[in-house]
Amino acid sequence: MAANYNNSAWFYDRLSKMIYGKALVHSQVCLLQFIPPESRILIAGGGTGWILEEIANIQPSGLTITYIEVAPKMMELSKKRNAGNNEVLFINDVVENVPLPDDFDVVITPFLFDNFTEGNFQKIFAHIHNGLKPGGIWLNTDFRLTGKWWQKVLLRSMFLFFRTLCGIEANKLPDIWNTFERYGCREIEKAPFFGDFILSVVYKKQIRN
Ligand SMILES: C[S@@+](CC[C@H](N)C(=O)[O-])C[C@H]1O[C@@H](n2cnc3c(N)ncnc32)[C@H](O)[C@@H]1O
């Protein structure tokens, strides 16, 4: 069953700022400078869509963005965002159901993969990976456990909260970071946030697999 973030759409951004301050925003904004001009971009799981405004602050025109978000209420908020003169195609569906072209220059997956069990994560990862052209840029931000006790507590509380309220299927993190490595994606740049708990990475997809 797909996660339904509808119930949290109206307070999601405020809640995340209460818990993480600006870390969730900074961890995504720091990656946006790696978007080449004129790129065709896929954003999967964009939430309330504030990232569209941050992208437009850096590149106000020339980008073609496919924005896929499953929760209708998140989508409603996203459509009200000022994306500058960038072209945005909004698709209200789960990303795994959307046939993707195989030539996106950039894909962005911000806190998307932590929603899934390992099996679904692997399928969705493969689907998005197919959509990115060889040599394309993948901007991923998500949680990771680096051995600190409070990370486990916070993660467990988040899973419990979003499972109860939004029906997310996950109760632990899938193997996100090793999977990029297994697919041969090359790390170009990375930055930790919130005491290592959040990692932002710029990957480049292998030219040949
Ligand atoms: C944890 S929230 C992160 C939102 C946003 N990226 C942010 O950082 O503020 C995950 C988002 O992914 C969406 N989502 C979950 N599963 C999805 C799927 N299979 N396809 C597309 N969107 C999905 C949810 O509706 C939710 O808005």
The ligand as an SDF file (V2000), in Angstrom:
LIG
                    3D

 27 29  0  0  0  0  0  0  0  0999 V2000
    8.9090   11.9710    3.9510 C   0  0  0  0  0  0  0  0  0  0  0  0
    7.9780   12.8810    2.7880 S   0  0  0  0  0  0  0  0  0  0  0  0
    9.2330   13.9960    2.1570 C   0  0  0  0  0  0  0  0  0  0  0  0
    8.6500   15.1760    1.4510 C   0  0  0  0  0  0  0  0  0  0  0  0
    9.6640   16.1620    0.8670 C   0  0  0  0  0  0  0  0  0  0  0  0
   10.5790   15.5120   -0.0220 N   0  0  0  0  0  0  0  0  0  0  0  0
   10.3900   16.8900    1.9580 C   0  0  0  0  0  0  0  0  0  0  0  0
   11.5570   16.5810    2.2060 O   0  0  0  0  0  0  0  0  0  0  0  0
    9.8020   17.7960    2.5850 O   0  0  0  0  0  0  0  0  0  0  0  0
    7.7960   11.7000    1.4840 C   0  0  0  0  0  0  0  0  0  0  0  0
    6.9090   12.1860    0.3590 C   0  0  0  0  0  0  0  0  0  0  0  0
    6.9210   11.1870   -0.6530 O   0  0  0  0  0  0  0  0  0  0  0  0
    5.6020   10.9320   -1.1000 C   0  0  0  0  0  0  0  0  0  0  0  0
    5.5890    9.5220   -1.5550 N   0  0  0  0  0  0  0  0  0  0  0  0
    5.6080    8.3940   -0.8030 C   0  0  0  0  0  0  0  0  0  0  0  0
    5.6260    7.2980   -1.5680 N   0  0  0  0  0  0  0  0  0  0  0  0
    5.6290    7.7380   -2.8490 C   0  0  0  0  0  0  0  0  0  0  0  0
    5.6690    7.0790   -4.1090 C   0  0  0  0  0  0  0  0  0  0  0  0
    5.7060    5.7530   -4.1950 N   0  0  0  0  0  0  0  0  0  0  0  0
    5.6600    7.8460   -5.2330 N   0  0  0  0  0  0  0  0  0  0  0  0
    5.6310    9.2100   -5.1480 C   0  0  0  0  0  0  0  0  0  0  0  0
    5.5910    9.8880   -3.9870 N   0  0  0  0  0  0  0  0  0  0  0  0
    5.6100    9.1640   -2.8540 C   0  0  0  0  0  0  0  0  0  0  0  0
    4.7370   11.1920    0.1160 C   0  0  0  0  0  0  0  0  0  0  0  0
    3.4040   11.4690   -0.2270 O   0  0  0  0  0  0  0  0  0  0  0  0
    5.4500   12.3640    0.7580 C   0  0  0  0  0  0  0  0  0  0  0  0
    4.9710   13.5940    0.2930 O   0  0  0  0  0  0  0  0  0  0  0  0
  1  2  1  0
  2  3  1  0
  2 10  1  0
  3  4  1  0
  4  5  1  0
  5  6  1  0
  5  7  1  0
  7  8  2  0
  7  9  1  0
 10 11  1  0
 11 12  1  0
 11 26  1  0
 12 13  1  0
 13 14  1  0
 13 24  1  0
 14 15  1  0
 14 23  1  0
 15 16  2  0
 16 17  1  0
 17 18  1  0
 17 23  2  0
 18 19  1  0
 18 20  2  0
 20 21  1  0
 21 22  2  0
 22 23  1  0
 24 25  1  0
 24 26  1  0
 26 27  1  0
M  CHG  2   2   1   9  -1
M  END
$$$$
